[in-house]
Amino acid sequence: MNIEKEHWIDLYRAALLELDPEKLHQRIAEANNAIRMRVELLSMDSGGTPEERQALSDALRALETLRTMGSDRNSRS
């Protein structure tokens, strides 16, 4: 596994595991940015495996769901 791939995965996991609502938004943004940078890198050189491209897509959807749930939770507080 290369560094760029490890980077987005680490940030994604950190966002998924963040319990502090005040830190959640930042974790999601960091992961989202890293994933989008990875997608852009892969699109420039037609790299990556189909599995990684699918994982990136799935991760973006999961982060959006997490962001929405976090926003809903904050609005109820």
Backbone atoms as SQL, in Angstrom:
CREATE TABLE atoms (id INTEGER PRIMARY KEY, chain TEXT, resi INTEGER, resn TEXT, atom TEXT, x REAL, y REAL, z REAL);
INSERT INTO atoms VALUES
  (1, 'A', 1, 'MET', 'N', 0.854, -1.180, 0.000),
  (2, 'A', 1, 'MET', 'CA', 0.000, 0.000, 0.000),
  (3, 'A', 1, 'MET', 'C', 0.897, 1.239, 0.000),
  (4, 'A', 2, 'ASN', 'N', 0.603, 2.198, -0.865),
  (5, 'A', 2, 'ASN', 'CA', 1.458, 3.370, -0.922),
  (6, 'A', 2, 'ASN', 'C', 0.983, 4.462, 0.038),
  (7, 'A', 3, 'ILE', 'N', 1.817, 5.480, 0.195),
  (8, 'A', 3, 'ILE', 'CA', 1.560, 6.521, 1.194),
  (9, 'A', 3, 'ILE', 'C', 0.267, 7.271, 0.915),
  (10, 'A', 4, 'GLU', 'N', 0.008, 7.653, -0.345),
  (11, 'A', 4, 'GLU', 'CA', -1.209, 8.405, -0.642),
  (12, 'A', 4, 'GLU', 'C', -2.456, 7.600, -0.298),
  (13, 'A', 5, 'LYS', 'N', -2.407, 6.312, -0.601),
  (14, 'A', 5, 'LYS', 'CA', -3.558, 5.454, -0.303),
  (15, 'A', 5, 'LYS', 'C', -3.724, 5.313, 1.203),
  (16, 'A', 6, 'GLU', 'N', -2.628, 5.117, 1.903),
  (17, 'A', 6, 'GLU', 'CA', -2.703, 5.001, 3.362),
  (18, 'A', 6, 'GLU', 'C', -3.235, 6.287, 3.985),
  (19, 'A', 7, 'HIS', 'N', -2.851, 7.429, 3.410),
  (20, 'A', 7, 'HIS', 'CA', -3.245, 8.724, 3.971),
  (21, 'A', 7, 'HIS', 'C', -4.766, 8.886, 3.976),
  (22, 'A', 8, 'TRP', 'N', -5.409, 8.646, 2.845),
  (23, 'A', 8, 'TRP', 'CA', -6.856, 8.846, 2.818),
  (24, 'A', 8, 'TRP', 'C', -7.560, 7.832, 3.705),
  (25, 'A', 9, 'ILE', 'N', -7.039, 6.629, 3.748),
  (26, 'A', 9, 'ILE', 'CA', -7.659, 5.602, 4.590),
  (27, 'A', 9, 'ILE', 'C', -7.543, 5.975, 6.067),
  (28, 'A', 10, 'ASP', 'N', -6.379, 6.453, 6.480),
  (29, 'A', 10, 'ASP', 'CA', -6.192, 6.860, 7.878),
  (30, 'A', 10, 'ASP', 'C', -7.138, 7.996, 8.258),
  (31, 'A', 11, 'LEU', 'N', -7.258, 8.991, 7.378),
  (32, 'A', 11, 'LEU', 'CA', -8.141, 10.125, 7.672),
  (33, 'A', 11, 'LEU', 'C', -9.609, 9.693, 7.660),
  (34, 'A', 12, 'TYR', 'N', -9.958, 8.807, 6.757),
  (35, 'A', 12, 'TYR', 'CA', -11.326, 8.294, 6.688),
  (36, 'A', 12, 'TYR', 'C', -11.682, 7.542, 7.965),
  (37, 'A', 13, 'ARG', 'N', -10.791, 6.675, 8.404),
  (38, 'A', 13, 'ARG', 'CA', -11.033, 5.932, 9.647),
  (39, 'A', 13, 'ARG', 'C', -11.156, 6.874, 10.839),
  (40, 'A', 14, 'ALA', 'N', -10.299, 7.895, 10.876),
  (41, 'A', 14, 'ALA', 'CA', -10.358, 8.863, 11.980),
  (42, 'A', 14, 'ALA', 'C', -11.717, 9.560, 12.020),
  (43, 'A', 15, 'ALA', 'N', -12.251, 9.889, 10.846),
  (44, 'A', 15, 'ALA', 'CA', -13.571, 10.530, 10.795),
  (45, 'A', 15, 'ALA', 'C', -14.660, 9.575, 11.273),
  (46, 'A', 16, 'LEU', 'N', -14.585, 8.327, 10.833),
  (47, 'A', 16, 'LEU', 'CA', -15.600, 7.353, 11.230),
  (48, 'A', 16, 'LEU', 'C', -15.581, 7.080, 12.726),
  (49, 'A', 17, 'LEU', 'N', -14.408, 7.163, 13.331),
  (50, 'A', 17, 'LEU', 'CA', -14.264, 6.817, 14.748),
  (51, 'A', 17, 'LEU', 'C', -14.344, 8.016, 15.685),
  (52, 'A', 18, 'GLU', 'N', -14.454, 9.229, 15.116),
  (53, 'A', 18, 'GLU', 'CA', -14.487, 10.431, 15.955),
  (54, 'A', 18, 'GLU', 'C', -15.773, 10.482, 16.775),
  (55, 'A', 19, 'LEU', 'N', -15.628, 10.614, 18.076),
  (56, 'A', 19, 'LEU', 'CA', -16.777, 10.675, 18.973),
  (57, 'A', 19, 'LEU', 'C', -17.111, 12.092, 19.422),
  (58, 'A', 20, 'ASP', 'N', -16.144, 12.988, 19.313),
  (59, 'A', 20, 'ASP', 'CA', -16.345, 14.370, 19.746),
  (60, 'A', 20, 'ASP', 'C', -17.070, 15.134, 18.635),
  (61, 'A', 21, 'PRO', 'N', -18.310, 15.545, 18.884),
  (62, 'A', 21, 'PRO', 'CA', -19.080, 16.243, 17.851),
  (63, 'A', 21, 'PRO', 'C', -18.407, 17.525, 17.358),
  (64, 'A', 22, 'GLU', 'N', -17.630, 18.165, 18.221),
  (65, 'A', 22, 'GLU', 'CA', -16.966, 19.399, 17.820),
  (66, 'A', 22, 'GLU', 'C', -15.799, 19.136, 16.868),
  (67, 'A', 23, 'LYS', 'N', -15.213, 17.958, 16.911),
  (68, 'A', 23, 'LYS', 'CA', -14.101, 17.603, 16.030),
  (69, 'A', 23, 'LYS', 'C', -14.567, 16.883, 14.773),
  (70, 'A', 24, 'LEU', 'N', -15.786, 16.375, 14.794),
  (71, 'A', 24, 'LEU', 'CA', -16.277, 15.544, 13.695),
  (72, 'A', 24, 'LEU', 'C', -16.252, 16.275, 12.356),
  (73, 'A', 25, 'HIS', 'N', -16.739, 17.511, 12.327),
  (74, 'A', 25, 'HIS', 'CA', -16.796, 18.264, 11.066),
  (75, 'A', 25, 'HIS', 'C', -15.400, 18.396, 10.447),
  (76, 'A', 26, 'GLN', 'N', -14.397, 18.706, 11.258),
  (77, 'A', 26, 'GLN', 'CA', -13.031, 18.843, 10.758),
  (78, 'A', 26, 'GLN', 'C', -12.484, 17.515, 10.241),
  (79, 'A', 27, 'ARG', 'N', -12.753, 16.452, 10.966),
  (80, 'A', 27, 'ARG', 'CA', -12.284, 15.119, 10.535),
  (81, 'A', 27, 'ARG', 'C', -12.907, 14.736, 9.197),
  (82, 'A', 28, 'ILE', 'N', -14.193, 15.008, 9.057),
  (83, 'A', 28, 'ILE', 'CA', -14.882, 14.696, 7.795),
  (84, 'A', 28, 'ILE', 'C', -14.277, 15.513, 6.658),
  (85, 'A', 29, 'ALA', 'N', -14.033, 16.797, 6.894),
  (86, 'A', 29, 'ALA', 'CA', -13.465, 17.661, 5.853),
  (87, 'A', 29, 'ALA', 'C', -12.072, 17.180, 5.440),
  (88, 'A', 30, 'GLU', 'N', -11.251, 16.808, 6.413),
  (89, 'A', 30, 'GLU', 'CA', -9.899, 16.324, 6.106),
  (90, 'A', 30, 'GLU', 'C', -9.945, 15.037, 5.280),
  (91, 'A', 31, 'ALA', 'N', -10.806, 14.127, 5.685),
  (92, 'A', 31, 'ALA', 'CA', -10.934, 12.868, 4.944),
  (93, 'A', 31, 'ALA', 'C', -11.475, 13.112, 3.540),
  (94, 'A', 32, 'ASN', 'N', -12.473, 13.951, 3.445),
  (95, 'A', 32, 'ASN', 'CA', -13.077, 14.272, 2.155),
  (96, 'A', 32, 'ASN', 'C', -12.032, 14.860, 1.212),
  (97, 'A', 33, 'ASN', 'N', -11.231, 15.796, 1.705),
  (98, 'A', 33, 'ASN', 'CA', -10.198, 16.407, 0.873),
  (99, 'A', 33, 'ASN', 'C', -9.162, 15.379, 0.419),
  (100, 'A', 34, 'ALA', 'N', -8.730, 14.517, 1.328),
  (101, 'A', 34, 'ALA', 'CA', -7.737, 13.501, 0.981),
  (102, 'A', 34, 'ALA', 'C', -8.285, 12.525, -0.057),
  (103, 'A', 35, 'ILE', 'N', -9.539, 12.147, 0.088),
  (104, 'A', 35, 'ILE', 'CA', -10.157, 11.220, -0.865),
  (105, 'A', 35, 'ILE', 'C', -10.272, 11.876, -2.230),
  (106, 'A', 36, 'ARG', 'N', -10.711, 13.110, -2.261),
  (107, 'A', 36, 'ARG', 'CA', -10.848, 13.811, -3.547),
  (108, 'A', 36, 'ARG', 'C', -9.487, 14.010, -4.226),
  (109, 'A', 37, 'MET', 'N', -8.462, 14.267, -3.441),
  (110, 'A', 37, 'MET', 'CA', -7.116, 14.385, -4.003),
  (111, 'A', 37, 'MET', 'C', -6.658, 13.046, -4.584),
  (112, 'A', 38, 'ARG', 'N', -6.985, 11.959, -3.895),
  (113, 'A', 38, 'ARG', 'CA', -6.625, 10.623, -4.386),
  (114, 'A', 38, 'ARG', 'C', -7.370, 10.310, -5.680),
  (115, 'A', 39, 'VAL', 'N', -8.643, 10.643, -5.735),
  (116, 'A', 39, 'VAL', 'CA', -9.430, 10.430, -6.954),
  (117, 'A', 39, 'VAL', 'C', -8.820, 11.216, -8.109),
  (118, 'A', 40, 'GLU', 'N', -8.450, 12.464, -7.847),
  (119, 'A', 40, 'GLU', 'CA', -7.847, 13.296, -8.887),
  (120, 'A', 40, 'GLU', 'C', -6.516, 12.706, -9.358),
  (121, 'A', 41, 'LEU', 'N', -5.691, 12.271, -8.418),
  (122, 'A', 41, 'LEU', 'CA', -4.412, 11.655, -8.773),
  (123, 'A', 41, 'LEU', 'C', -4.618, 10.419, -9.643),
  (124, 'A', 42, 'LEU', 'N', -5.557, 9.586, -9.264),
  (125, 'A', 42, 'LEU', 'CA', -5.818, 8.370, -10.040),
  (126, 'A', 42, 'LEU', 'C', -6.359, 8.697, -11.427),
  (127, 'A', 43, 'SER', 'N', -7.148, 9.757, -11.531),
  (128, 'A', 43, 'SER', 'CA', -7.721, 10.107, -12.838),
  (129, 'A', 43, 'SER', 'C', -6.670, 10.673, -13.780),
  (130, 'A', 44, 'MET', 'N', -5.609, 11.278, -13.232),
  (131, 'A', 44, 'MET', 'CA', -4.563, 11.855, -14.081),
  (132, 'A', 44, 'MET', 'C', -3.691, 10.786, -14.718),
  (133, 'A', 45, 'ASP', 'N', -3.484, 9.671, -14.011),
  (134, 'A', 45, 'ASP', 'CA', -2.600, 8.650, -14.568),
  (135, 'A', 45, 'ASP', 'C', -3.302, 7.313, -14.799),
  (136, 'A', 46, 'SER', 'N', -4.631, 7.334, -14.772),
  (137, 'A', 46, 'SER', 'CA', -5.429, 6.118, -14.977),
  (138, 'A', 46, 'SER', 'C', -4.980, 4.989, -14.061),
  (139, 'A', 47, 'GLY', 'N', -4.567, 5.356, -12.867),
  (140, 'A', 47, 'GLY', 'CA', -4.055, 4.363, -11.930),
  (141, 'A', 47, 'GLY', 'C', -5.120, 3.850, -10.989),
  (142, 'A', 48, 'GLY', 'N', -4.665, 3.052, -10.062),
  (143, 'A', 48, 'GLY', 'CA', -5.562, 2.475, -9.076),
  (144, 'A', 48, 'GLY', 'C', -6.286, 1.265, -9.620),
  (145, 'A', 49, 'THR', 'N', -6.764, 0.504, -8.705),
  (146, 'A', 49, 'THR', 'CA', -7.530, -0.678, -9.076),
  (147, 'A', 49, 'THR', 'C', -9.015, -0.337, -9.070),
  (148, 'A', 50, 'PRO', 'N', -9.819, -1.135, -9.734),
  (149, 'A', 50, 'PRO', 'CA', -11.265, -0.912, -9.649),
  (150, 'A', 50, 'PRO', 'C', -11.755, -0.964, -8.198),
  (151, 'A', 51, 'GLU', 'N', -11.122, -1.826, -7.411),
  (152, 'A', 51, 'GLU', 'CA', -11.522, -1.945, -5.998),
  (153, 'A', 51, 'GLU', 'C', -11.233, -0.654, -5.233),
  (154, 'A', 52, 'GLU', 'N', -10.077, -0.046, -5.491),
  (155, 'A', 52, 'GLU', 'CA', -9.772, 1.208, -4.793),
  (156, 'A', 52, 'GLU', 'C', -10.703, 2.321, -5.247),
  (157, 'A', 53, 'ARG', 'N', -10.960, 2.397, -6.538),
  (158, 'A', 53, 'ARG', 'CA', -11.875, 3.438, -7.024),
  (159, 'A', 53, 'ARG', 'C', -13.258, 3.266, -6.409),
  (160, 'A', 54, 'GLN', 'N', -13.717, 2.028, -6.267),
  (161, 'A', 54, 'GLN', 'CA', -15.009, 1.774, -5.626),
  (162, 'A', 54, 'GLN', 'C', -14.952, 2.154, -4.143),
  (163, 'A', 55, 'ALA', 'N', -13.850, 1.824, -3.487),
  (164, 'A', 55, 'ALA', 'CA', -13.687, 2.165, -2.065),
  (165, 'A', 55, 'ALA', 'C', -13.702, 3.679, -1.866),
  (166, 'A', 56, 'LEU', 'N', -13.084, 4.414, -2.770),
  (167, 'A', 56, 'LEU', 'CA', -13.093, 5.875, -2.683),
  (168, 'A', 56, 'LEU', 'C', -14.515, 6.416, -2.829),
  (169, 'A', 57, 'SER', 'N', -15.234, 5.888, -3.780),
  (170, 'A', 57, 'SER', 'CA', -16.622, 6.313, -3.995),
  (171, 'A', 57, 'SER', 'C', -17.485, 5.990, -2.770),
  (172, 'A', 58, 'ASP', 'N', -17.327, 4.791, -2.257),
  (173, 'A', 58, 'ASP', 'CA', -18.084, 4.380, -1.070),
  (174, 'A', 58, 'ASP', 'C', -17.745, 5.264, 0.129),
  (175, 'A', 59, 'ALA', 'N', -16.463, 5.589, 0.279),
  (176, 'A', 59, 'ALA', 'CA', -16.030, 6.413, 1.406),
  (177, 'A', 59, 'ALA', 'C', -16.627, 7.816, 1.316),
  (178, 'A', 60, 'LEU', 'N', -16.669, 8.389, 0.121),
  (179, 'A', 60, 'LEU', 'CA', -17.277, 9.717, -0.035),
  (180, 'A', 60, 'LEU', 'C', -18.752, 9.697, 0.345),
  (181, 'A', 61, 'ARG', 'N', -19.457, 8.646, -0.061),
  (182, 'A', 61, 'ARG', 'CA', -20.876, 8.536, 0.303),
  (183, 'A', 61, 'ARG', 'C', -21.048, 8.376, 1.812),
  (184, 'A', 62, 'ALA', 'N', -20.193, 7.568, 2.419),
  (185, 'A', 62, 'ALA', 'CA', -20.274, 7.359, 3.872),
  (186, 'A', 62, 'ALA', 'C', -19.988, 8.647, 4.626),
  (187, 'A', 63, 'LEU', 'N', -19.007, 9.414, 4.162),
  (188, 'A', 63, 'LEU', 'CA', -18.700, 10.683, 4.829),
  (189, 'A', 63, 'LEU', 'C', -19.853, 11.664, 4.702),
  (190, 'A', 64, 'GLU', 'N', -20.508, 11.678, 3.561),
  (191, 'A', 64, 'GLU', 'CA', -21.664, 12.569, 3.389),
  (192, 'A', 64, 'GLU', 'C', -22.778, 12.173, 4.349),
  (193, 'A', 65, 'THR', 'N', -23.009, 10.886, 4.495),
  (194, 'A', 65, 'THR', 'CA', -24.015, 10.408, 5.448),
  (195, 'A', 65, 'THR', 'C', -23.627, 10.801, 6.872),
  (196, 'A', 66, 'LEU', 'N', -22.373, 10.605, 7.211),
  (197, 'A', 66, 'LEU', 'CA', -21.887, 10.959, 8.540),
  (198, 'A', 66, 'LEU', 'C', -22.030, 12.457, 8.792),
  (199, 'A', 67, 'ARG', 'N', -21.705, 13.264, 7.785),
  (200, 'A', 67, 'ARG', 'CA', -21.837, 14.722, 7.906),
  (201, 'A', 67, 'ARG', 'C', -23.296, 15.108, 8.153),
  (202, 'A', 68, 'THR', 'N', -24.180, 14.500, 7.398),
  (203, 'A', 68, 'THR', 'CA', -25.606, 14.784, 7.548),
  (204, 'A', 68, 'THR', 'C', -26.106, 14.374, 8.934),
  (205, 'A', 69, 'MET', 'N', -25.694, 13.198, 9.377),
  (206, 'A', 69, 'MET', 'CA', -26.104, 12.738, 10.705),
  (207, 'A', 69, 'MET', 'C', -25.537, 13.643, 11.793),
  (208, 'A', 70, 'GLY', 'N', -24.292, 14.097, 11.627),
  (209, 'A', 70, 'GLY', 'CA', -23.686, 14.998, 12.590),
  (210, 'A', 70, 'GLY', 'C', -24.401, 16.332, 12.628),
  (211, 'A', 71, 'SER', 'N', -24.798, 16.837, 11.466),
  (212, 'A', 71, 'SER', 'CA', -25.535, 18.097, 11.407),
  (213, 'A', 71, 'SER', 'C', -26.901, 17.949, 12.063),
  (214, 'A', 72, 'ASP', 'N', -27.567, 16.833, 11.813),
  (215, 'A', 72, 'ASP', 'CA', -28.865, 16.589, 12.438),
  (216, 'A', 72, 'ASP', 'C', -28.732, 16.514, 13.956),
  (217, 'A', 73, 'ARG', 'N', -27.693, 15.836, 14.416),
  (218, 'A', 73, 'ARG', 'CA', -27.468, 15.686, 15.851),
  (219, 'A', 73, 'ARG', 'C', -27.200, 17.047, 16.486),
  (220, 'A', 74, 'ASN', 'N', -26.398, 17.888, 15.830),
  (221, 'A', 74, 'ASN', 'CA', -26.073, 19.209, 16.362),
  (222, 'A', 74, 'ASN', 'C', -27.286, 20.118, 16.390),
  (223, 'A', 75, 'SER', 'N', -28.167, 20.000, 15.409),
  (224, 'A', 75, 'SER', 'CA', -29.346, 20.861, 15.367),
  (225, 'A', 75, 'SER', 'C', -30.360, 20.491, 16.445),
  (226, 'A', 76, 'ARG', 'N', -30.300, 19.265, 16.937),
  (227, 'A', 76, 'ARG', 'CA', -31.218, 18.831, 17.996),
  (228, 'A', 76, 'ARG', 'C', -30.693, 19.199, 19.388),
  (229, 'A', 77, 'SER', 'N', -29.400, 19.509, 19.479),
  (230, 'A', 77, 'SER', 'CA', -28.803, 19.818, 20.792),
  (231, 'A', 77, 'SER', 'C', -29.206, 21.180, 21.284);
